[in-house]
Amino acid sequence: MSVPELAPHSALDPAIAARLKRTPDGLVAAIVREHGSGDVLMLAWMDDEALHRTLTTGRATYYSRSRREYWVKGATSGHHQYVRSVALDCDGDALLLTVDQVGAACHTGTHTCFTDDLPVTGPERGTA
């Protein structure tokens, strides 16, 4: 797998950058949930620069692994994400963005990317 051409230098706070545990290609998973409903909307990827842009603009900015470029959610679709908060998980390898979603979150036009439920049939199903 080739390494993406990420921003060589970022203005991300060094204290935040030091806490991130990135994939070998320099990315951190970003889980996105909707502020009002709590729905999990999507999973995207960020590098230091995408996180810096998100934190400083309040607009969700991600790194596209397929296009090898930054994208601001809604810039072309009009389905914007206005960031309410960003949390780093205890291991430093995932981010949780809480957003106000305008329009569909998924590129397919659905509210959330998680629309295909898979069957769970194990013996522990439904017990808590």
PyMOL CGO cylinders between C-alpha atoms (Angstrom):
from pymol import cmd
from pymol.cgo import CYLINDER

trace = [
    CYLINDER, 0.00, 0.00, 0.00, 1.42, 3.35, -0.95, 0.3, 1, 1, 1, 1, 1, 1,
    CYLINDER, 1.42, 3.35, -0.95, 1.63, 6.18, 1.51, 0.3, 1, 1, 1, 1, 1, 1,
    CYLINDER, 1.63, 6.18, 1.51, -0.72, 9.11, 0.75, 0.3, 1, 1, 1, 1, 1, 1,
    CYLINDER, -0.72, 9.11, 0.75, 0.68, 12.54, 0.14, 0.3, 1, 1, 1, 1, 1, 1,
    CYLINDER, 0.68, 12.54, 0.14, -0.35, 14.12, 3.41, 0.3, 1, 1, 1, 1, 1, 1,
    CYLINDER, -0.35, 14.12, 3.41, 0.49, 17.60, 4.53, 0.3, 1, 1, 1, 1, 1, 1,
    CYLINDER, 0.49, 17.60, 4.53, 4.18, 17.55, 5.53, 0.3, 1, 1, 1, 1, 1, 1,
    CYLINDER, 4.18, 17.55, 5.53, 3.67, 20.05, 8.32, 0.3, 1, 1, 1, 1, 1, 1,
    CYLINDER, 3.67, 20.05, 8.32, 0.56, 20.91, 10.23, 0.3, 1, 1, 1, 1, 1, 1,
    CYLINDER, 0.56, 20.91, 10.23, -0.33, 23.66, 12.62, 0.3, 1, 1, 1, 1, 1, 1,
    CYLINDER, -0.33, 23.66, 12.62, -2.08, 21.12, 14.86, 0.3, 1, 1, 1, 1, 1, 1,
    CYLINDER, -2.08, 21.12, 14.86, -1.32, 21.75, 18.53, 0.3, 1, 1, 1, 1, 1, 1,
    CYLINDER, -1.32, 21.75, 18.53, 1.78, 19.62, 19.28, 0.3, 1, 1, 1, 1, 1, 1,
    CYLINDER, 1.78, 19.62, 19.28, 0.22, 18.40, 22.53, 0.3, 1, 1, 1, 1, 1, 1,
    CYLINDER, 0.22, 18.40, 22.53, -2.74, 16.99, 20.57, 0.3, 1, 1, 1, 1, 1, 1,
    CYLINDER, -2.74, 16.99, 20.57, -0.51, 15.61, 17.82, 0.3, 1, 1, 1, 1, 1, 1,
    CYLINDER, -0.51, 15.61, 17.82, 1.61, 13.78, 20.39, 0.3, 1, 1, 1, 1, 1, 1,
    CYLINDER, 1.61, 13.78, 20.39, -1.46, 11.92, 21.67, 0.3, 1, 1, 1, 1, 1, 1,
    CYLINDER, -1.46, 11.92, 21.67, -2.52, 10.59, 18.25, 0.3, 1, 1, 1, 1, 1, 1,
    CYLINDER, -2.52, 10.59, 18.25, -1.75, 7.00, 17.32, 0.3, 1, 1, 1, 1, 1, 1,
    CYLINDER, -1.75, 7.00, 17.32, -1.92, 6.98, 13.56, 0.3, 1, 1, 1, 1, 1, 1,
    CYLINDER, -1.92, 6.98, 13.56, -2.19, 4.13, 11.06, 0.3, 1, 1, 1, 1, 1, 1,
    CYLINDER, -2.19, 4.13, 11.06, 0.99, 3.41, 9.08, 0.3, 1, 1, 1, 1, 1, 1,
    CYLINDER, 0.99, 3.41, 9.08, -0.26, 5.84, 6.43, 0.3, 1, 1, 1, 1, 1, 1,
    CYLINDER, -0.26, 5.84, 6.43, -0.62, 8.66, 8.99, 0.3, 1, 1, 1, 1, 1, 1,
    CYLINDER, -0.62, 8.66, 8.99, -4.38, 8.59, 9.52, 0.3, 1, 1, 1, 1, 1, 1,
    CYLINDER, -4.38, 8.59, 9.52, -6.76, 8.40, 12.48, 0.3, 1, 1, 1, 1, 1, 1,
    CYLINDER, -6.76, 8.40, 12.48, -10.32, 7.08, 12.26, 0.3, 1, 1, 1, 1, 1, 1,
    CYLINDER, -10.32, 7.08, 12.26, -13.01, 9.72, 12.77, 0.3, 1, 1, 1, 1, 1, 1,
    CYLINDER, -13.01, 9.72, 12.77, -16.40, 8.46, 13.90, 0.3, 1, 1, 1, 1, 1, 1,
    CYLINDER, -16.40, 8.46, 13.90, -19.14, 11.01, 13.32, 0.3, 1, 1, 1, 1, 1, 1,
    CYLINDER, -19.14, 11.01, 13.32, -22.39, 11.22, 15.28, 0.3, 1, 1, 1, 1, 1, 1,
    CYLINDER, -22.39, 11.22, 15.28, -25.28, 13.64, 15.08, 0.3, 1, 1, 1, 1, 1, 1,
    CYLINDER, -25.28, 13.64, 15.08, -25.70, 16.02, 17.99, 0.3, 1, 1, 1, 1, 1, 1,
    CYLINDER, -25.70, 16.02, 17.99, -29.49, 16.04, 18.16, 0.3, 1, 1, 1, 1, 1, 1,
    CYLINDER, -29.49, 16.04, 18.16, -30.27, 12.35, 17.63, 0.3, 1, 1, 1, 1, 1, 1,
    CYLINDER, -30.27, 12.35, 17.63, -27.06, 10.66, 18.72, 0.3, 1, 1, 1, 1, 1, 1,
    CYLINDER, -27.06, 10.66, 18.72, -27.12, 8.66, 15.45, 0.3, 1, 1, 1, 1, 1, 1,
    CYLINDER, -27.12, 8.66, 15.45, -23.77, 7.36, 14.24, 0.3, 1, 1, 1, 1, 1, 1,
    CYLINDER, -23.77, 7.36, 14.24, -23.55, 8.91, 10.80, 0.3, 1, 1, 1, 1, 1, 1,
    CYLINDER, -23.55, 8.91, 10.80, -20.29, 7.84, 9.21, 0.3, 1, 1, 1, 1, 1, 1,
    CYLINDER, -20.29, 7.84, 9.21, -16.65, 6.90, 9.52, 0.3, 1, 1, 1, 1, 1, 1,
    CYLINDER, -16.65, 6.90, 9.52, -13.98, 8.96, 7.80, 0.3, 1, 1, 1, 1, 1, 1,
    CYLINDER, -13.98, 8.96, 7.80, -10.23, 9.51, 8.11, 0.3, 1, 1, 1, 1, 1, 1,
    CYLINDER, -10.23, 9.51, 8.11, -8.15, 12.44, 9.31, 0.3, 1, 1, 1, 1, 1, 1,
    CYLINDER, -8.15, 12.44, 9.31, -4.50, 13.28, 9.42, 0.3, 1, 1, 1, 1, 1, 1,
    CYLINDER, -4.50, 13.28, 9.42, -3.03, 16.06, 11.58, 0.3, 1, 1, 1, 1, 1, 1,
    CYLINDER, -3.03, 16.06, 11.58, -3.88, 18.77, 9.05, 0.3, 1, 1, 1, 1, 1, 1,
    CYLINDER, -3.88, 18.77, 9.05, -7.50, 17.62, 8.62, 0.3, 1, 1, 1, 1, 1, 1,
    CYLINDER, -7.50, 17.62, 8.62, -7.93, 17.60, 12.40, 0.3, 1, 1, 1, 1, 1, 1,
    CYLINDER, -7.93, 17.60, 12.40, -6.35, 21.05, 12.66, 0.3, 1, 1, 1, 1, 1, 1,
    CYLINDER, -6.35, 21.05, 12.66, -8.69, 22.42, 9.99, 0.3, 1, 1, 1, 1, 1, 1,
    CYLINDER, -8.69, 22.42, 9.99, -11.69, 20.84, 11.72, 0.3, 1, 1, 1, 1, 1, 1,
    CYLINDER, -11.69, 20.84, 11.72, -10.77, 22.24, 15.13, 0.3, 1, 1, 1, 1, 1, 1,
    CYLINDER, -10.77, 22.24, 15.13, -10.07, 25.74, 13.84, 0.3, 1, 1, 1, 1, 1, 1,
    CYLINDER, -10.07, 25.74, 13.84, -12.93, 26.17, 11.36, 0.3, 1, 1, 1, 1, 1, 1,
    CYLINDER, -12.93, 26.17, 11.36, -15.75, 24.20, 12.97, 0.3, 1, 1, 1, 1, 1, 1,
    CYLINDER, -15.75, 24.20, 12.97, -16.34, 22.47, 9.63, 0.3, 1, 1, 1, 1, 1, 1,
    CYLINDER, -16.34, 22.47, 9.63, -15.68, 18.74, 9.36, 0.3, 1, 1, 1, 1, 1, 1,
    CYLINDER, -15.68, 18.74, 9.36, -12.62, 18.23, 7.17, 0.3, 1, 1, 1, 1, 1, 1,
    CYLINDER, -12.62, 18.23, 7.17, -11.41, 14.76, 6.23, 0.3, 1, 1, 1, 1, 1, 1,
    CYLINDER, -11.41, 14.76, 6.23, -8.70, 13.09, 4.18, 0.3, 1, 1, 1, 1, 1, 1,
    CYLINDER, -8.70, 13.09, 4.18, -9.90, 11.01, 1.24, 0.3, 1, 1, 1, 1, 1, 1,
    CYLINDER, -9.90, 11.01, 1.24, -7.79, 7.88, 0.92, 0.3, 1, 1, 1, 1, 1, 1,
    CYLINDER, -7.79, 7.88, 0.92, -9.09, 7.19, -2.59, 0.3, 1, 1, 1, 1, 1, 1,
    CYLINDER, -9.09, 7.19, -2.59, -8.69, 10.73, -3.97, 0.3, 1, 1, 1, 1, 1, 1,
    CYLINDER, -8.69, 10.73, -3.97, -5.64, 11.50, -1.83, 0.3, 1, 1, 1, 1, 1, 1,
    CYLINDER, -5.64, 11.50, -1.83, -6.93, 14.96, -0.92, 0.3, 1, 1, 1, 1, 1, 1,
    CYLINDER, -6.93, 14.96, -0.92, -8.69, 16.90, 1.81, 0.3, 1, 1, 1, 1, 1, 1,
    CYLINDER, -8.69, 16.90, 1.81, -12.43, 17.42, 1.65, 0.3, 1, 1, 1, 1, 1, 1,
    CYLINDER, -12.43, 17.42, 1.65, -14.79, 19.54, 3.66, 0.3, 1, 1, 1, 1, 1, 1,
    CYLINDER, -14.79, 19.54, 3.66, -18.05, 17.70, 4.23, 0.3, 1, 1, 1, 1, 1, 1,
    CYLINDER, -18.05, 17.70, 4.23, -20.72, 19.43, 2.19, 0.3, 1, 1, 1, 1, 1, 1,
    CYLINDER, -20.72, 19.43, 2.19, -18.43, 21.47, -0.06, 0.3, 1, 1, 1, 1, 1, 1,
    CYLINDER, -18.43, 21.47, -0.06, -19.82, 19.77, -3.16, 0.3, 1, 1, 1, 1, 1, 1,
    CYLINDER, -19.82, 19.77, -3.16, -22.99, 18.08, -1.86, 0.3, 1, 1, 1, 1, 1, 1,
    CYLINDER, -22.99, 18.08, -1.86, -24.38, 20.87, 0.32, 0.3, 1, 1, 1, 1, 1, 1,
    CYLINDER, -24.38, 20.87, 0.32, -24.73, 18.31, 3.14, 0.3, 1, 1, 1, 1, 1, 1,
    CYLINDER, -24.73, 18.31, 3.14, -22.62, 20.14, 5.70, 0.3, 1, 1, 1, 1, 1, 1,
    CYLINDER, -22.62, 20.14, 5.70, -21.36, 19.05, 9.09, 0.3, 1, 1, 1, 1, 1, 1,
    CYLINDER, -21.36, 19.05, 9.09, -20.97, 21.79, 11.68, 0.3, 1, 1, 1, 1, 1, 1,
    CYLINDER, -20.97, 21.79, 11.68, -18.77, 20.50, 14.47, 0.3, 1, 1, 1, 1, 1, 1,
    CYLINDER, -18.77, 20.50, 14.47, -20.04, 20.76, 18.04, 0.3, 1, 1, 1, 1, 1, 1,
    CYLINDER, -20.04, 20.76, 18.04, -17.22, 18.80, 19.70, 0.3, 1, 1, 1, 1, 1, 1,
    CYLINDER, -17.22, 18.80, 19.70, -14.28, 16.50, 19.03, 0.3, 1, 1, 1, 1, 1, 1,
    CYLINDER, -14.28, 16.50, 19.03, -13.12, 13.85, 21.51, 0.3, 1, 1, 1, 1, 1, 1,
    CYLINDER, -13.12, 13.85, 21.51, -10.06, 11.64, 21.39, 0.3, 1, 1, 1, 1, 1, 1,
    CYLINDER, -10.06, 11.64, 21.39, -10.46, 8.09, 22.65, 0.3, 1, 1, 1, 1, 1, 1,
    CYLINDER, -10.46, 8.09, 22.65, -8.38, 6.67, 25.51, 0.3, 1, 1, 1, 1, 1, 1,
    CYLINDER, -8.38, 6.67, 25.51, -5.91, 4.96, 23.15, 0.3, 1, 1, 1, 1, 1, 1,
    CYLINDER, -5.91, 4.96, 23.15, -5.47, 7.98, 20.89, 0.3, 1, 1, 1, 1, 1, 1,
    CYLINDER, -5.47, 7.98, 20.89, -6.36, 6.00, 17.77, 0.3, 1, 1, 1, 1, 1, 1,
    CYLINDER, -6.36, 6.00, 17.77, -9.89, 7.25, 17.11, 0.3, 1, 1, 1, 1, 1, 1,
    CYLINDER, -9.89, 7.25, 17.11, -11.75, 10.55, 17.15, 0.3, 1, 1, 1, 1, 1, 1,
    CYLINDER, -11.75, 10.55, 17.15, -15.43, 11.13, 17.87, 0.3, 1, 1, 1, 1, 1, 1,
    CYLINDER, -15.43, 11.13, 17.87, -16.94, 14.16, 16.15, 0.3, 1, 1, 1, 1, 1, 1,
    CYLINDER, -16.94, 14.16, 16.15, -20.33, 15.38, 17.28, 0.3, 1, 1, 1, 1, 1, 1,
    CYLINDER, -20.33, 15.38, 17.28, -21.91, 17.45, 14.53, 0.3, 1, 1, 1, 1, 1, 1,
    CYLINDER, -21.91, 17.45, 14.53, -25.01, 19.28, 13.43, 0.3, 1, 1, 1, 1, 1, 1,
    CYLINDER, -25.01, 19.28, 13.43, -25.75, 17.50, 10.16, 0.3, 1, 1, 1, 1, 1, 1,
    CYLINDER, -25.75, 17.50, 10.16, -27.41, 19.39, 7.31, 0.3, 1, 1, 1, 1, 1, 1,
    CYLINDER, -27.41, 19.39, 7.31, -28.85, 16.98, 4.77, 0.3, 1, 1, 1, 1, 1, 1,
    CYLINDER, -28.85, 16.98, 4.77, -27.69, 13.40, 4.28, 0.3, 1, 1, 1, 1, 1, 1,
    CYLINDER, -27.69, 13.40, 4.28, -24.43, 12.27, 5.86, 0.3, 1, 1, 1, 1, 1, 1,
    CYLINDER, -24.43, 12.27, 5.86, -23.83, 9.37, 3.47, 0.3, 1, 1, 1, 1, 1, 1,
    CYLINDER, -23.83, 9.37, 3.47, -22.68, 9.84, -0.12, 0.3, 1, 1, 1, 1, 1, 1,
    CYLINDER, -22.68, 9.84, -0.12, -25.53, 7.48, -1.11, 0.3, 1, 1, 1, 1, 1, 1,
    CYLINDER, -25.53, 7.48, -1.11, -28.05, 10.08, 0.05, 0.3, 1, 1, 1, 1, 1, 1,
    CYLINDER, -28.05, 10.08, 0.05, -29.08, 8.36, 3.28, 0.3, 1, 1, 1, 1, 1, 1,
    CYLINDER, -29.08, 8.36, 3.28, -29.09, 9.97, 6.70, 0.3, 1, 1, 1, 1, 1, 1,
    CYLINDER, -29.09, 9.97, 6.70, -26.43, 7.57, 7.98, 0.3, 1, 1, 1, 1, 1, 1,
    CYLINDER, -26.43, 7.57, 7.98, -23.92, 5.28, 6.27, 0.3, 1, 1, 1, 1, 1, 1,
    CYLINDER, -23.92, 5.28, 6.27, -24.92, 2.47, 8.64, 0.3, 1, 1, 1, 1, 1, 1,
    CYLINDER, -24.92, 2.47, 8.64, -28.11, 1.21, 7.03, 0.3, 1, 1, 1, 1, 1, 1,
    CYLINDER, -28.11, 1.21, 7.03, -27.37, -2.47, 6.40, 0.3, 1, 1, 1, 1, 1, 1,
    CYLINDER, -27.37, -2.47, 6.40, -28.11, -4.46, 9.54, 0.3, 1, 1, 1, 1, 1, 1,
    CYLINDER, -28.11, -4.46, 9.54, -26.41, -7.83, 9.69, 0.3, 1, 1, 1, 1, 1, 1,
    CYLINDER, -26.41, -7.83, 9.69, -28.01, -10.81, 11.46, 0.3, 1, 1, 1, 1, 1, 1,
    CYLINDER, -28.01, -10.81, 11.46, -26.72, -11.63, 14.95, 0.3, 1, 1, 1, 1, 1, 1,
    CYLINDER, -26.72, -11.63, 14.95, -27.63, -15.18, 15.88, 0.3, 1, 1, 1, 1, 1, 1,
    CYLINDER, -27.63, -15.18, 15.88, -25.21, -16.10, 18.67, 0.3, 1, 1, 1, 1, 1, 1,
    CYLINDER, -25.21, -16.10, 18.67, -26.49, -17.53, 21.96, 0.3, 1, 1, 1, 1, 1, 1,
    CYLINDER, -26.49, -17.53, 21.96, -25.83, -14.26, 23.81, 0.3, 1, 1, 1, 1, 1, 1,
    CYLINDER, -25.83, -14.26, 23.81, -27.95, -12.21, 21.41, 0.3, 1, 1, 1, 1, 1, 1,
    CYLINDER, -27.95, -12.21, 21.41, -30.30, -9.86, 23.18, 0.3, 1, 1, 1, 1, 1, 1,
    CYLINDER, -30.30, -9.86, 23.18, -29.05, -10.51, 26.70, 0.3, 1, 1, 1, 1, 1, 1,
    CYLINDER, -29.05, -10.51, 26.70, -27.44, -7.86, 28.80, 0.3, 1, 1, 1, 1, 1, 1,
]
cmd.load_cgo(trace, "trace")
